[in-house]
Amino acid sequence: MSLTVEERKAANKALIDEVLKAYPEKMAKRRAKHLNTFEEGKPDCGVKSNIKSLPGVMTIRGCAYAGSKGVVWGPIKDMIHISHGPVGCGQYSWAARRNYYIGTTGIDTFVTMQFTSDFQEKDIVFGGDKKLDKIIDEIQQLFPLNKGISIQSECPIGLIGDDIEAVSKKKSREYDGHTIVPVRCEGFRGVSQSLGHHIANDAIRDWVFDKADPNKRPDFVSTPYDVAIIGDYNIGGDAWSSRILLEEMGLRVVAQWSGDGTIAELENTPKAKLNVLHCYRSMNYISRHMEEKYGIPWVEYNFFGPTMIEKSLREIASHFDDTIKAKAEAVIAKYKPLMQAVIDKYKPRLQGKKVMLFVGGLRPRHVIGAYEDLGMDVVGTGYEFGHNDDYQRTTHYIKDGTLIYDDVTGYEFEKFVEKVQPDLIGSGIKEKYVFQKMGVPFRQMHSWDYSGPYHGYDGFAIFARDMDMAISSPVWGLTKAPWKN
Amino acid sequence: MPQNADKVIDHEMLFREPEYQSLFASKKQHFEYNHPDAKIEEIRDWTKSKDYKDLNFAREALTVNPAKACQPLGAVYVANGFQKTMSFVHGSQGCVAYYRSHFSRHFKEPTSCVSSSMTEDAAVFGGLNNMIDGLANTYNLYKPEMIAVSTTCMAEVIGDDLNAFIKTAKEKGSVPAEFDVPFAHTPAFVGSHVTGYDNAMLGVLQHFWDGKSGTTPALARVPNESINFIGGFDGFVVGNMKEIRRIFDLFGADYTVLCDPSEVWNTPTDGEFRMYEGGTTKEEVERALHAKATIVFQEYSCEKTIKYLREKGQEVVVLNSPIGVAGTDAFVMALSRLTGKPVPAALEKERGQLVDAMADSQAHLHGKRYAMYGDPDMMIGLTQFLLELGAEPAHVLATNGDDKWAAKVQAVLDASPYGKGCQAYPKRDLWHMRSLLNTEPVDFLIGNTYGKYLERDTGTPLIRMVFPIFDRHHYHRYPIWGYEGGLRTLVMLLDEFFETLDANTIVPSKTDYSYDIIR
């Protein structure tokens, strides 16, 4: 039943050729560059990436606004993020990403609220700057404990020539230097969420770091063990189940970017000794900036599954002294029995199961180790909005002959699944029900399917349990009526 | 160590473990630099005050937690209601990802829709090439029989002309010249999702009835005895449409449902993904021109469509999402009049059964005060039903309702003794509702999933009867229209009443004397 690597490569090639036949010729040529089979030893996955999606193909991608408001800025809890433009963008993304936080919503924290300028025709015709000016006044009056305001541009802002930077500066002056951040993340910019991450990172650099008074918090005293978690959005509590491990190994986490994060944490990050970066794709920009400007090194880590966690804890510890290294070993030892118990429980049921992934950010590669810890085999993966550096990093995780699909279209994904017949698919809400109809077990790997956390040792137990219940559910045995052979 | 392999602890309980609680406390104390607890308390109390309410209601520019979405969502809904039709939204691609997610989170079903994926270059040069390539790709990959085009605000701001673009795309061979590509401009900065429904519905009707953008002769209307039904944007469409069709069938009526997405959002899990399922056929759309009348179930979802149907010479019966006895009576009597047939005995019996159920239960709901928000028509239907039950719809709010709508609601309220002191709130949002619930409390709140934040902040128990419902499953599979729908609505109201009463009387030796076994 199981194919050799060479057979798998040949089957993948045939499958890609077949799928491309459905496109008009010119389009088939463009899509061909995004589909391939990984060849062991190559420096990347053999696909082009971060290129415009073809029109009309049902791309799974989102937009720059989603990357900025939805991913980077939205989780910063003590700021108010205005979805600036028509009502829809803020409405569809309202509290949908499960960025957990602690706070009194509407009073001192605002993550799960939808603040919008609700543009009307007159705002398009005459411009929205005056309305924005007034909105900031109303926010200051009705939400006096907000620690800052960000303006998340929707498509029309950049098209009608509004000057949100001027409004931000003016209002910041009026409110005693209050943090007000204009973000030019209009949805039509770039080819996916990815440019929105970059724009959002740059806005933090220009409007938070460069404007912050370094002596604002004299009581903040640095220690040699200060680190910041970068690129963890605390989905289902991921950043918390990561932070607990860093603290246990003796580090002091001064900031979370951006899940459950605050503006004070962002402003204090330049005082950290090391930035630990989980989602490289969405926050490598600010990490590089802090390295260049403040001399803070950064290290990528992976907290999915015990193998990768162990490796990452050692890697992080290697930046510190022997006490930290010893404590990291103690943390690894402490959780070993729990991890072994989880693997003993679930691996026999999951051994050899085939997984196909299509997700965003870091997950198309980062979660592979966690599946392998459970004996599962990732046979296909791809990025919604990855760049070539993501596909390079992916080579460290995948096996020879893995099917690669960049910015997969609805059509391609359905055909690939039909032929490859995986035991589990990990992708998003738009894909979930398509594949479940086909009788294929599925887990949402953006929202953790409303479960989580999946990060850290505590998270891995939940991950393993969730993958098992997806695959082992008795419901998949009922999809064929008994009277149909 | 909090986690446990034998009994895996989920986020709900994991973060209550002492290790995490101390992590939270330390993060807050050392790194967050939040305001003092006393200040937070002070502001929280202030937001509950009458003073705050006055400031809140004086807002002119800021919208907080609105209960409306944007036009293209309604257009995608409409496209889903026609057979083998792919919804094609011209503009930025992120919007389409949002519409698909939004519907899938509510219906727990796939929602197919494509984008023309316009980016910076299209912002400068226009999106014609995106239309040309996009239609070709959609046609080849997804083999639709019709592509229904709508627009995001990006395409509207730069002024793309759908009619001209589609014509050019056909000339370039993207799709065959005779292939049906109805379209509607659906600017997100005008109206809401119900406006988008209206524009898209009108776009389909105009395409088929008025000569397909000048490519065929306009159809001539030859009136017949058939009746059309247009439901409007409806989060309960899966349950409702089945019920509506059953009622038409009981009359033996010759009818056409214009836009029926109830099957594509209700396909089986049997090993096959059906991208297209059910929906109104093109032949049915063409035939619908000749109908003697159209019953429009939601006025504010169909304002332009109603006008257009009347111009074509049809009688249009306009309802406001009738819910309950009198509302359904009006629908049923209209059907009886239009078909010339008496109300079927089976329906009359169902009516009696609904009244029976209401009589059994009315004492529990009588005099209870409700706040509610949602689309304009549904608010009118629910107001009528609550008044029938002797309940009081104290605050009736629609973010996408206008002053005319408010006057209509007020007229319904003023016609009943139970509407005394009750008020309609047009163009308001859920942050206004929060002030209302704080300063003029009610017993229950009717709304969508986002109402749970109001339940948390004000302690008002929430009944989920409004789109979107993300955090409860399968409500959309049951009707709220027809006498059967009235029964389902009654049960929803009663369930929340009894759950609340039980929760409020469950403390042993303190309150459990009222923890009754028979209610």
Interface residues (C-beta under 8 A of the other chain):
Chain A: A22 Y23 P24 M27 K52 S53 L54 P55 G56 V57 M58 T59 I60 R61 G62 C63 A64 Y65 A66 D78 G85 P86 V87 G88 C89 Q91 Y92 S93 W94 A95 A96 Y100 I102 G103 T104 T105 G106 I107 D108 T112 M113 Q114 F115 T116 S117 D118 F119 Q120 E121 D123 I124 K131 L132 K134 I135 E138 I139 Q141 L142 P144 L145 E154 C155 P156 G158 L159 I160 G187 F188 R189 G190 V191 Q193 R217 G236 G237 W240 S241 R243 I244 E247 V253 V254 A255 Q256 D260 T262 A264 E265 N268 K334 Y335 L338 A341 V342 D344 K345 T409 G410 Y411 E414 G428 I429 K430 K432 Y433 V434 F435 Q436 K437 M438 G439 S451 G452 P453 Y457 D458 A461 I462 A464 R465 V475 T479 K480 A481
Chain B: M1 P2 Q3 N4 A5 D6 V8 I9 D10 H11 L14 F15 E19 Y20 L23 F24 K27 K28 F31 E32 Y33 N34 H35 K39 I40 I43 R44 T47 Y52 L55 N56 R59 E60 A61 L62 T63 V64 N65 P66 K68 A69 C70 P72 L73 F88 G91 S92 Q93 G94 C95 A97 Y98 Y99 R100 S101 H102 S104 R105 K108 E109 P110 T111 S112 C113 V114 S115 S116 S117 M118 T119 E120 A122 A123 N130 M131 D133 G134 L135 A136 N137 T138 N140 L141 Y142 T152 C153 M154 V157 I158 P187 A188 F189 V190 S192 T267 P268 T269 D270 G271 E272 F273 R274 W431 R434 Y450 Y453 R456 D457
